[in-house]
Amino acid sequence: MNIRSEAYSAADAVSEQNTMMIEKMASGEPGLAVPATTISSATSVLWNEPSRFIRYWNYKGAILSGVLRAPIFFATYLIGKETLRLALAAAMVQFLFRFAFAGVGGALIQAYRHVEPPWKALAAILILVPTVSHAIEIVIQIAFGYLTGTQNLTDQAILRSVCVSIISALFTLFAMRRGIMIVGESESKSLISDISQLPRVIFYFIAFIPNEITGMLRRGAFLAALLVFAGFGIFSQLLVWAITNKASWTYGGGKDLGLLKYWGVCGMLLLLFSIFLSGIVHMKRRKQEE
């Protein structure tokens, strides 16, 4: 099988995987399905057993979160023309905080990974994890900024960190529903094993929205597809704007390409191209099956 065929097969597998109501465990056993649960029952378990936050403290998420978040503050302080010593100190404070909290956040997300329908788990996680983590982070970073006289950089760093939290929470739930990055359970694997599978899971994650929209179009759900498409454009605009602190991009000393200068428009064009590829993949797969 050539590289193109492998890519087609992988992308089509994403579409099929996205439509499963109860997903299979990542252990590779085709008949082994995970038990679905409700948002209320998952929340009740956490409420009645707070020790789960210790038993299932997610060291995998703690390590990766610390490694990924520290550079955000390091770069923000260097861009702000602060000293290397201050930048390293800010990065270390963020690493220690994220290492501690991400383990707890990972335990929370893991508790919700079997919730059906998935959007309820997603809503709960996007409300709980970023709200609690950044409430604590704001206090820590304001104190750091006050002690070091760098309060002007705190807002930028935290805003970028919030953006990362949103993507991180989305991806972590996506990965955990596929048996990756979990701890303390029978299907848990080593950190090295999970890291080796991350490229595949990242591909599935990126392909999720294009494949979902393609599926909506095939089912005739045109309004839903349009709303998701527009929502992605708005989300892209706000996210990149927050990260770069710029509402648009330019080149050659201020030149732009009209509407293409906006991040959201570029995001929608990339999504449109991805939807086109997803449609081609689906049609090719159907022909192969016939």
matplotlib code that plots the C-alpha trace (Angstrom):
import matplotlib.pyplot as plt

x = [0.0, 1.5, 1.7, -1.4, -3.5, -2.4, -3.3, -6.7, -7.3, -6.2, -8.4, -11.4, -10.8, -11.0, -14.5, -15.7, -14.2, -15.9, -19.3, -19.0, -21.2, -19.1, -15.5, -13.1, -10.3, -6.8, -5.6, -6.2, -8.8, -11.5, -14.4, -13.5, -15.7, -15.6, -18.7, -20.6, -21.6, -23.6, -22.2, -24.2, -22.8, -19.2, -19.6, -21.1, -18.2, -15.7, -17.8, -18.1, -14.5, -12.2, -9.3, -9.5, -7.7, -4.7, -5.1, -5.4, -3.1, -2.0, 1.8, 1.8, -0.3, 1.8, 5.1, 3.8, 1.9, 4.9, 7.1, 4.7, 3.6, 7.0, 8.2, 5.1, 6.1, 9.8, 9.2, 6.7, 9.3, 12.1, 9.9, 9.1, 12.9, 13.3, 16.5, 17.2, 17.2, 13.7, 12.5, 13.8, 12.3, 8.9, 9.2, 10.2, 7.2, 4.9, 6.4, 6.0, 2.4, 1.4, 3.2, 1.1, -2.2, -2.2, -2.0, -5.2, -6.8, -5.8, -7.6, -10.7, -10.7, -10.1, -13.1, -15.2, -13.8, -16.6, -19.4, -22.0, -22.9, -19.3, -20.3, -21.5, -18.0, -16.4, -18.6, -17.9, -14.1, -13.9, -15.7, -14.0, -10.4, -9.5, -11.6, -9.9, -6.4, -6.3, -7.9, -4.9, -2.5, -3.5, -2.8, 0.6, 1.7, 0.4, 2.5, 5.5, 5.0, 4.7, 7.8, 9.8, 8.3, 7.0, 3.2, 3.0, 3.8, 1.4, -1.7, -0.1, 1.4, -1.9, -3.9, -1.7, -1.8, -5.6, -5.5, -3.2, -5.6, -8.5, -6.7, -5.1, -8.4, -10.0, -7.0, -6.7, -10.3, -10.0, -6.9, -8.2, -11.4, -9.0, -7.1, -4.1, -2.6, -4.6, -3.2, -4.2, -6.5, -6.1, -5.6, -3.0, 0.3, 3.7, 4.4, 6.8, 4.2, 1.6, 4.1, 4.8, 1.1, 0.6, 1.4, -1.5, -3.8, -2.9, -3.7, -7.1, -7.7, -6.9, -9.1, -12.0, -13.8, -13.3, -14.6, -17.6, -18.6, -18.2, -20.5, -23.0, -23.0, -23.5, -26.5, -28.0, -27.4, -26.3, -27.3, -25.4, -22.4, -22.5, -22.8, -19.8, -17.8, -18.6, -17.9, -14.5, -13.7, -14.7, -12.8, -9.6, -9.7, -10.1, -7.5, -4.7, -5.5, -5.1, -1.8, -0.2, -1.8, -2.6, -6.0, -4.5, -1.2, 0.7, 3.8, 6.4, 6.1, 2.4, 0.9, -2.0, -4.2, -7.6, -9.9, -7.1, -5.3, -7.7, -6.8, -10.4, -10.6, -7.4, -8.7, -11.9, -10.0, -7.8, -10.9, -12.6, -9.5, -9.6, -13.3, -12.6, -9.8, -12.1, -14.8, -12.3, -11.1, -14.6, -15.5, -12.3, -13.0, -16.6, -15.3, -12.8, -15.5, -17.7]
y = [0.0, 3.4, 6.5, 8.1, 5.0, 4.8, 8.4, 7.8, 4.8, 6.7, 9.7, 7.5, 5.5, 8.9, 9.4, 6.0, 6.4, 9.8, 8.3, 5.5, 6.0, 3.7, 3.6, 0.7, 0.7, 1.4, -2.1, -3.3, -5.9, -5.4, -6.6, -4.7, -1.7, 0.9, 1.3, 4.6, 6.7, 9.9, 13.3, 13.1, 9.7, 10.7, 13.9, 11.9, 9.5, 12.4, 14.1, 11.0, 9.8, 12.9, 10.5, 9.7, 12.9, 11.4, 7.8, 8.9, 11.9, 12.0, 12.2, 12.0, 15.2, 16.8, 16.2, 17.2, 20.3, 21.6, 21.1, 22.8, 25.7, 26.8, 28.0, 30.3, 32.3, 32.1, 33.5, 36.1, 37.5, 37.5, 39.2, 41.8, 42.4, 41.1, 39.5, 35.8, 35.2, 36.6, 34.6, 31.4, 32.2, 32.8, 29.5, 27.6, 29.0, 28.0, 24.5, 23.8, 25.0, 23.1, 20.0, 20.0, 21.1, 19.2, 15.9, 16.8, 18.2, 15.0, 12.9, 15.0, 14.6, 10.9, 10.6, 12.1, 10.2, 7.7, 10.2, 10.0, 12.1, 13.4, 17.1, 17.1, 15.9, 18.5, 21.3, 20.3, 20.0, 23.4, 25.0, 23.3, 22.8, 26.3, 28.2, 26.6, 26.4, 29.9, 31.4, 29.9, 30.8, 34.5, 34.7, 33.1, 35.1, 38.4, 37.7, 36.9, 40.0, 42.2, 40.7, 41.1, 44.3, 42.7, 43.1, 44.4, 41.0, 39.0, 39.6, 38.5, 35.4, 34.3, 35.0, 32.8, 30.2, 30.2, 29.6, 26.6, 25.3, 25.3, 23.3, 21.1, 20.2, 19.4, 17.2, 15.5, 14.4, 13.3, 11.2, 9.7, 8.6, 6.6, 5.1, 7.4, 9.4, 7.6, 6.2, 3.7, 1.7, -1.8, -0.3, 2.3, 2.1, 3.7, 7.3, 6.3, 4.2, 7.0, 9.5, 7.1, 7.1, 10.9, 11.6, 9.3, 10.8, 14.3, 13.4, 12.1, 15.2, 17.6, 15.5, 15.4, 18.6, 18.2, 14.6, 15.6, 18.4, 16.0, 13.6, 16.3, 17.2, 13.6, 13.4, 16.6, 18.5, 21.6, 24.2, 22.3, 22.1, 25.8, 26.7, 24.5, 26.0, 29.5, 28.7, 27.3, 30.6, 32.7, 30.4, 30.5, 34.3, 34.7, 32.1, 33.3, 36.9, 36.1, 34.2, 36.8, 39.9, 40.9, 40.8, 40.1, 39.5, 41.6, 41.2, 43.5, 46.3, 46.4, 45.0, 42.7, 40.5, 42.0, 39.6, 37.0, 39.0, 37.8, 34.6, 33.4, 33.7, 31.8, 29.1, 28.7, 28.3, 25.6, 23.9, 24.1, 22.5, 19.8, 19.1, 18.7, 16.2, 14.4, 14.1, 12.7, 10.2, 9.0, 8.6, 6.7, 4.4, 3.8, 2.8, 0.4, -1.2, -1.6]
z = [0.0, -1.0, 1.2, -0.4, 0.2, 3.8, 4.3, 2.8, 5.0, 8.1, 7.4, 6.7, 9.9, 11.7, 10.2, 11.3, 14.7, 15.3, 14.7, 17.2, 20.3, 22.4, 21.5, 21.8, 24.1, 22.8, 23.8, 20.3, 21.2, 18.6, 20.7, 23.9, 24.5, 27.2, 29.4, 28.8, 31.7, 32.4, 33.4, 36.7, 37.6, 36.8, 38.8, 41.7, 41.8, 42.0, 44.7, 46.8, 46.2, 46.2, 46.8, 43.1, 42.5, 44.3, 43.1, 39.5, 39.7, 36.0, 36.0, 32.2, 31.9, 34.6, 32.8, 29.3, 30.6, 32.5, 29.5, 27.2, 29.4, 30.8, 27.3, 26.9, 29.9, 29.1, 25.5, 26.8, 29.2, 26.7, 24.1, 26.8, 26.9, 30.4, 31.6, 30.9, 34.7, 35.1, 32.1, 33.5, 36.9, 35.3, 33.4, 36.5, 38.5, 35.7, 35.3, 39.1, 39.1, 36.0, 37.1, 40.3, 38.8, 35.5, 37.4, 39.2, 36.0, 34.2, 36.9, 36.4, 32.6, 32.9, 35.2, 32.4, 29.5, 29.2, 29.5, 26.7, 24.9, 24.6, 24.3, 28.0, 29.1, 26.9, 28.3, 31.9, 31.3, 29.5, 32.4, 35.3, 34.3, 32.8, 35.4, 38.4, 37.0, 35.8, 38.9, 40.8, 38.0, 38.1, 41.8, 41.4, 38.4, 39.9, 43.0, 40.8, 38.7, 41.9, 43.4, 40.1, 38.8, 35.7, 36.1, 32.5, 31.1, 33.4, 31.3, 28.0, 29.5, 31.1, 28.0, 26.0, 28.7, 28.6, 24.9, 25.4, 28.2, 25.8, 23.2, 25.8, 27.4, 24.1, 23.0, 26.4, 26.4, 22.8, 23.6, 26.8, 25.0, 22.9, 25.8, 25.6, 28.5, 31.2, 34.4, 37.1, 34.9, 33.3, 29.8, 30.9, 29.1, 29.8, 29.1, 26.3, 24.7, 24.9, 23.5, 20.6, 19.7, 20.0, 16.3, 15.2, 17.8, 16.8, 13.2, 14.3, 16.4, 13.5, 11.1, 13.5, 12.5, 8.7, 8.8, 11.0, 8.6, 5.6, 7.4, 8.0, 4.3, 3.3, 5.7, 4.4, 7.6, 5.7, 8.4, 11.1, 8.8, 8.0, 11.7, 12.6, 9.7, 10.8, 14.4, 13.5, 11.8, 14.8, 17.1, 15.0, 14.8, 18.6, 19.4, 17.2, 18.0, 21.7, 21.1, 18.8, 20.2, 16.6, 14.9, 11.5, 9.8, 7.3, 5.2, 3.5, 6.0, 6.4, 3.2, 3.4, 1.2, 2.0, 3.9, 3.9, 6.5, 9.2, 11.0, 11.0, 7.2, 6.7, 9.2, 7.2, 4.0, 5.5, 6.9, 3.5, 1.9, 4.5, 4.0, 0.3, 1.0, 3.4, 0.8, -1.7, 0.8, 1.5, -2.2, -2.8, 0.1, -1.1, -4.6, -3.0, -1.0, -4.2]

ax = plt.figure().add_subplot(projection="3d")
ax.plot(x, y, z, "-o")
ax.set_aspect("equal")
plt.show()
